[in-house]
Amino acid sequence: MDLDLAQVRAFVRTAEELHFGRAAGTLAVSQQALSKRIARLESLLGTELFLRGGTGVRLTEAGRRFLAPARQTLAAADAAVATVIGKEHPLRVDVWGHLYAPMRTLARVAGRAGELALGHGRDLPSVTRALLHGDIDAAFGRVHPPLPAGLVHRLVRLEPVDAVLSADHPLAAEPALRPDQLRGSVLWAPGALDRLDFLHGFADRFGIRNRAAGVNLGLPHFLAEVAQDPRRFSLVPADVPLPRVPGLRSVPLVDPTPLYAWSLLWRSGNGHPSLTGLAAACAEEAGRRRWLEYDPSRDWLPEPPAI
């Protein structure tokens, strides 16, 4: 049985979009042409891959089984073409979680991974879509489950987190704080808390009931909002260079120390030669700087690390 890659690509893009019109648009073909490709693929395989109905498009059980190997097939085909025609592009890497400055960590390894083309993803869902569509090769930021099938991530760094609070906060003069000492304070978030899994998990774990959100206009603006109210606090990785904000205090958290997890994320089957180099450089730097030390009796993570 010989697979037609155009048909496989039509299936994969439709499985990602779960909408025939949007999938056709991303492939620059008509919806009719895309539907014909999928129908021919289903005929070849002898089974339906999608359920089509009034509630939208859904994968069948056969479609779900076929998706991951179909993605790997396309990735291998793209890599094979690139080796022949000599048009290997720089490794395209997006970063996200900009308030916590992911470039600090990535910059320490970027020079050892070949030529990189850096971009900026808005959040994890937008980055995963770009990876699955083949628009980028890898991404760097905080990964949390569930991830779509076909993506792989490797933990790179576990970074201690400090509390930032107003200099007028009752606890501002403490040399260190336990997370539960902040229960009477207001957790200030740079957006809706249900989309910020680390802050949301911290608040739930340590009983922070008072929560409020501002608008993410960058770290200086966000920290200025924290400093304006003696009841507020937020969390920032300890290694982030803080801007000069009057009336702001940074205090280490202990017993336990929250850790912010940074990961490298890519699509399985991506054969870009620089991807292996970037992953190896991350592992080397993590070992040299002891970035992956984790003691559950001393540290806290929203979910245990898979190192």
C-alpha positions in Angstrom: 0.0 0.0 0.0 1.6 3.3 -1.1 0.5 6.4 0.7 0.0 9.7 -1.1 1.7 12.3 1.0 -0.7 15.1 -0.1 -3.5 13.0 1.2 -1.7 12.3 4.5 -0.9 16.0 4.9 -4.6 16.8 4.3 -5.6 14.3 7.0 -3.0 15.6 9.5 -3.9 19.3 9.0 -7.6 18.5 9.4 -7.0 16.5 12.5 -5.2 19.5 14.0 -7.8 22.0 13.0 -10.9 19.8 13.3 -12.4 22.0 10.7 -12.3 21.3 6.9 -12.4 24.9 5.9 -9.6 26.1 8.2 -7.5 23.1 7.2 -7.9 23.8 3.5 -7.0 27.4 4.0 -3.7 26.5 5.7 -2.8 24.2 2.8 -3.9 26.8 0.2 -6.3 24.4 -1.5 -10.1 24.4 -1.8 -12.2 22.7 0.8 -13.5 20.4 -2.0 -10.0 19.4 -2.9 -9.1 18.7 0.7 -12.3 16.6 1.2 -11.5 14.5 -1.9 -7.9 13.8 -0.7 -9.2 12.6 2.7 -12.0 10.5 1.0 -9.3 8.8 -1.2 -7.1 8.1 1.8 -10.1 6.6 3.7 -10.9 4.5 0.7 -7.3 3.3 0.5 -7.2 2.5 4.2 -10.6 0.9 4.2 -11.9 2.9 7.2 -13.3 6.3 8.1 -10.8 8.7 9.8 -13.3 11.4 10.7 -16.8 11.5 12.1 -18.7 14.3 10.3 -21.9 15.6 11.8 -23.8 18.6 13.1 -21.5 18.8 16.2 -18.4 19.3 14.0 -15.5 17.1 12.9 -14.0 14.5 15.2 -11.4 11.8 14.8 -12.6 8.1 14.7 -10.6 5.6 16.8 -8.8 4.7 13.6 -8.0 8.3 12.9 -6.6 8.7 16.4 -4.3 5.7 15.9 -3.2 7.0 12.5 -2.4 10.6 13.5 1.0 10.1 15.3 2.6 7.8 12.6 1.1 10.1 9.9 2.9 13.1 11.4 6.2 11.1 11.6 5.8 10.1 7.9 5.4 13.8 6.9 8.4 14.8 9.0 10.6 12.1 7.5 9.5 13.1 4.0 10.2 16.8 4.6 13.7 16.0 6.0 14.5 13.7 3.1 13.6 16.5 0.6 15.7 19.0 2.5 18.8 16.8 2.4 18.6 16.5 -1.4 17.8 20.0 -2.4 20.1 21.6 0.1 17.6 24.0 1.6 17.9 23.3 5.3 16.6 26.3 7.1 18.0 27.6 10.5 16.5 25.9 13.5 13.3 27.9 14.1 12.7 28.3 17.9 9.9 30.1 19.6 9.9 31.2 23.2 6.9 31.9 25.4 6.3 33.0 29.0 8.0 36.3 28.3 7.3 37.9 31.7 9.6 35.3 33.2 12.3 36.0 30.5 13.0 32.6 28.9 15.7 34.1 26.8 18.0 34.3 29.8 18.3 30.5 29.8 18.1 29.9 26.1 20.9 32.5 25.5 23.3 30.4 27.5 23.1 27.4 25.1 22.1 29.0 21.8 25.7 29.5 20.5 26.4 25.8 20.6 23.4 24.6 18.5 24.1 26.0 15.1 22.2 28.8 13.4 18.9 29.6 15.2 16.0 31.8 14.0 14.2 33.0 17.1 10.5 33.9 17.4 8.0 34.7 20.1 5.0 32.6 20.8 2.1 34.1 22.7 1.4 31.0 24.9 1.8 27.3 25.0 -1.3 26.5 22.9 -0.2 28.8 20.1 3.3 27.3 20.2 2.0 23.7 20.1 -0.1 24.6 17.0 2.9 26.1 15.3 5.0 23.0 16.0 2.3 20.6 14.7 1.8 22.7 11.6 5.6 22.7 10.9 5.8 26.5 11.2 8.6 26.1 13.8 11.0 23.4 14.8 11.3 23.8 18.5 10.1 25.9 21.4 11.3 26.9 24.9 9.2 27.8 27.9 7.1 26.2 30.6 5.4 23.0 29.5 2.4 21.5 31.4 0.1 18.6 30.5 -1.8 17.7 28.6 0.2 18.0 25.4 -1.1 17.0 22.0 0.1 13.7 20.6 3.2 14.0 18.5 5.1 16.4 20.7 8.1 15.7 22.8 9.6 17.8 25.6 12.7 17.7 27.7 13.1 19.4 31.0 16.0 21.8 30.9 15.9 23.8 34.1 14.2 24.0 37.5 14.5 27.5 38.8 13.8 28.7 42.3 11.1 31.3 42.6 11.0 34.5 44.8 8.1 36.4 46.1 8.0 40.0 45.0 5.9 42.4 47.1 5.5 46.0 48.1 8.1 47.4 50.5 5.0 48.4 52.6 3.8 44.8 52.8 3.8 43.5 56.4 6.3 40.7 55.5 8.6 42.8 53.3 11.4 42.9 55.9 11.6 39.1 56.3 14.8 37.6 55.1 12.8 34.6 53.7 9.2 33.5 53.6 7.4 30.2 53.7 4.7 30.1 51.0 1.9 29.6 53.6 2.8 32.9 55.2 1.3 34.6 52.2 -2.2 33.3 52.8 -3.5 36.6 53.9 -2.1 38.5 50.9 -3.4 39.0 47.4 -1.7 37.1 44.6 -1.4 39.5 41.7 -1.3 37.7 38.3 -0.5 39.1 34.8 -3.7 37.8 33.3 -6.5 35.3 34.0 -5.3 32.9 36.6 -6.9 29.9 35.0 -4.5 30.3 32.0 -1.4 30.6 34.3 -1.0 27.1 35.6 2.0 27.7 37.8 0.5 30.6 39.7 -2.9 28.8 39.8 -1.3 25.7 41.3 0.7 27.7 43.8 -2.4 29.5 45.0 -4.3 26.2 45.4 -1.5 24.3 47.1 -0.7 27.0 49.7 -4.2 28.3 50.4 -4.0 31.7 48.7 -7.6 32.6 48.4 -7.3 36.3 47.6 -6.4 36.5 43.9 -6.5 39.4 41.4 -5.3 40.0 37.8 -3.9 42.9 35.8 -2.9 43.2 32.2 0.5 41.9 31.0 2.2 45.0 29.6 5.7 43.8 30.5 7.6 43.1 33.6 8.2 46.8 34.7 4.5 47.6 34.5 3.5 44.4 36.2 5.9 44.9 39.1 4.9 48.5 39.5 1.3 47.3 40.0 2.6 44.9 42.7 4.5 47.7 44.4 1.5 50.0 44.5 -0.5 47.9 47.0 0.8 46.6 50.3 -1.4 43.6 50.2 -0.2 42.3 46.9 2.6 39.8 46.0 3.6 37.7 42.9 6.2 35.2 41.9 9.2 35.7 39.7 12.1 33.3 39.0 15.1 34.2 41.2 17.4 34.7 38.3 15.2 37.2 36.4 17.0 40.7 36.5 14.3 42.9 38.1 13.9 46.4 36.7 14.3 49.4 39.0 10.8 49.7 40.5 10.5 52.0 43.5 8.9 50.4 46.6 9.5 46.8 45.4 11.0 44.0 47.5 12.1 40.5 46.5 12.1 37.8 49.2 13.3 34.1 48.7 10.7 31.4 49.4 11.7 28.4 51.5 10.1 25.3 53.2 9.3 24.5 50.4 11.0 26.5 47.6 8.7 26.7 44.5 10.5 25.7 41.3 9.6 27.0 37.9 10.2 24.4 35.2 11.7 25.3 31.8 11.5 22.8 28.9 12.5 22.4 25.3 9.6 21.2 23.2 9.6 19.8 19.6 7.6 17.6 17.2 8.5 14.0 17.3 10.2 12.9 14.0 11.7 16.3 13.4 15.1 15.5 11.8 16.6 19.0 11.8 20.3 18.5 12.5 20.5 21.5 14.9 17.7 20.1 17.1 20.0 17.4 18.4 22.7 20.0 19.1 20.3 22.3 20.9 19.0 19.4 23.1 22.6 18.3 23.9 23.7 21.8 24.7 20.7 22.2 27.1 21.6 18.9 28.9 25.3 19.9 29.1 24.5 23.3 30.6 22.0 21.7 33.0 24.6 19.3 34.3 27.3 22.0 34.6 25.0 24.5 36.5 23.0 21.9 38.4 19.8 23.1 36.9 17.8 19.9 37.5 18.3 19.4 41.2 15.0 18.6 42.9 14.3 17.4 46.4 10.6 16.8 47.2 11.3 17.3 50.9 12.6 20.8 50.2 11.1 21.9 46.9 7.6 22.3 45.4 6.5 21.8 41.8 2.9 21.7 40.4 3.7 18.3 39.0 6.7 16.0 39.7 9.5 16.4 37.1 10.1 13.7 34.4 13.9 14.3 34.1 
